Amino acid sequence: MKLINKNKLGFSHSVRRGFSLVELLMTIFILLVAIGISVASFSNTKQIDQVEAAARRIASILRESQNNSLVGKQQFESGDLVNTCLNGVEWNESYTDRIVLEKFYVASSSGACSTSNRSTNIEKEELEGVVLSGAAADSMVYFTVPSGRVAVSGFTASGGAMAGLKIESIADSSVEAMVCVYSSGRIEEVLGEANCP
């Protein structure tokens, strides 16, 4: 909107009040483009966070089992303290929307130190929004007492690792991470990769 004012000398000049429609539409368009770009760049951060958290948690649980083997941690069984010969983690339930894992141990008093004699009532954990890709039923990673020597069952080797646990997002299978278990006992989480180094 333009108003024409005359000053004291008789010269006229225009005075603008407000913005034109074109200026307002351009401003709104620029804001919408900026919002669209920012939303698109943050669209899969939830999936990335879920996969990273699951990889770190699985690696942490494996390290805990390894440490229990190295220090010879004893377990309570039927109210009695028993020595263990194996500590590990098992993936025995196949869900399509989460990872379910169980910690286990094998008591030294149970006869042969074999995973078939394992006690699995220690702790069960569920990790939502992610799946374990390529693992067979009853897959496990376990460590011997007191050396902490690693053994695996149901996982395939990946790169230089004895076992590569591939974790994928349910919403976007391209969002992935690996938990790599090496024969030396090293446990490493590798984010955004499909194979262990």
N, C-alpha and C positions, 0 to 999 in steps of 0.2 A: 504494500500500500504506500503510495507516494502522496505527500502533501506539498503543495507549493506555497512557500512563504516569501514575502518580500521584506527585505531589510530596509533600513532607514533611507538608504540612497536610491531605492527603487529597483535594485537588482533582484531578480528572483532566483531562488535555488530550491532544489527538491530536498525534502527530509524523508528518510526511510524509517518506518516503524515496523519492527518484526522481520521475519524471514519469509522468503518466497516459497511457494509450494515445491519448486524444483530443489531448492536448498534443503528443505526438510526431508524430501524423499531420498536424496543422495546420502544424507546423514544416516537415515534409517537403514538404507541398503548396506552401507559400509559397516554399521554395527552388526547387522545380521550375518554378513560374511565373516566377520571376526568371531562371532559366537559360534558359527558353524565349524570353523576351523579348530577352535579350541575344544569343542565337544568331540569332534572326530579324533583328535589327538589323544584324548583321555578315554576313549571308548573301551579299550581292553585292559585297562590298568587293574581292574578287579580280578580278571583271570590271571594276569601276571603275578599279582600279589598272592593269590591262592596257590599257584604252582610253586612259587618261591617258598612260601611258608610250609607247604607240604614237603618239599625237598629238604629244607632245613630240619623239619621235625623228624622225618625218617632217618636222616643222617645222625641226628641227636640220639634217637632211640637205638640205632645200631652201635654208636659209640658207647652208650650206656651198657649194652650187652657185652661189648668187647671189654670195657673196664671191669665189669662184674667178673668176667673170666680171668682177667689179669690179676685181680686182687683176691680171687678165690672166694667171692662173696657167698655166704651161706644163705639158704632159704628156709622158711618155716613150712613144714609139711605135716599136717595133722597135729599141730601143736608142738612138734619137735623140730629142732634146728638140724638141718641136713647139709652135707657137703655136696657141691655140684661138680659135674664133669663137663657140661656144655651149657652155654647161655646163647639165646638167639631170638630171632624175630621171624614170624610166619605170616604169610598172606594166604588164608584158606577160604575166604568167602568171596565169591565173585558178584560184585554189585556193579551196576552201570553208572552210578552217580556218586560214588565215593570209594575211598580206599579203607579197608578194614584190616588192621594188623594186630597180632597178639605176641606178647613177649612170652618166651618159654625157657625152661631149664630142664636139665636131666640130672636127677639125684644120683650120686655115686653109689648109694646103697641099692639102687634099682637093678643091679646086675650089670649087664653089658652097657657100656656108654654109647647108646644109640639113640637117634632122634625118634625112634618108634616108642621109646620109654619116656617121652617128654611130658612134663606137666605144663598145661597152658593156662592155668587159672591165675596168672600173675596180674596181667593188665591188658585190656583190650582198648584200642584207640581207633577212632573213625576220623578220616580227613575228608571233608565235604568239598564238592565242586571239582574234584580231580579223580583220575583213574590211573592205575598202574598198567602200562601197555606192555604186552609181550611176555607176561609172567604166566607160567603154568599154574594149575591148581596145586595147592599145598606147597607153594614155593617158599623157601626159607634161606636165611643167612644165619650161620651160627659160629660160635667161637669156642675153642677148647680151653679147659682149665688145666694148668695155670699159664700156658704159653700164649693164649689168645690167638692161636692159629685159626685162620678163617676157612670155612667151607661153605659151599652154596649148593642149593638143590632147586631146580626149576627155573633158573635164570640163565640167559645166554651171556657169553663173554662179549665185551664191548671194548674195542681199542685194546689197551693194555690191562684192562680190569677183568677180574674173575667174573664179576657180576655187574651188569649195568641195569639199574632200575629206572626205567623211563616213566616219567610222570607227565601226564597231559591234562590240559584243561578240558572239561566236558563241553563248555560253550565254544571253544576254539581250539581244535587239535594242533594248530600250529604254535600254540603257546605251550612250551615244554621245558623240562629240565631233566637232568640225569643225576642219580646218586650212584657213584662209582665205588665199588669195593675191590681193592687190589689184594693180591696174594701176600703182600708185605704187611697187610693190616691197615693200610691207609684207607680212610673213608672220605670221599670228597663229593661235594655237590657242585654240579656244573649247570649254570642257568642259561637257558636259551639255546641249548645244543641237543642234538639227537643222538650223539655218541660220546663215549668217554674218551678223554685224550690219551 
